[in-house]
Amino acid sequence: MDRHPSSHIIELRAFLFLDFLIF
């Protein structure tokens, strides 16, 4: 189990942000 779930949240937010910019 990861002890830094926030890192995954940051990755998801960055991915969605990039997708929004591309769209």
N, C-alpha and C positions, 0 to 999 in steps of 0.2 A: 504493500500500500504506500502511495506517495505521501510524504509529510508536507508537501507544498502544493496543495490543491489550487492555490491562488495562481501559480504559474500556468496551470491549464486554463484557468479563466482568462488570464492575460492573452494566451495564445488564441483562444476562441474569439475574444474581443478584437484582437489584431486581424484575425482572418476575416471576421465579419466586416471590419472597417475597410480592409483592402477590397473585399467583394463589393462593398457599397461604392467605393471610389471607382472601381472598374465599371460597375453598372451605370 
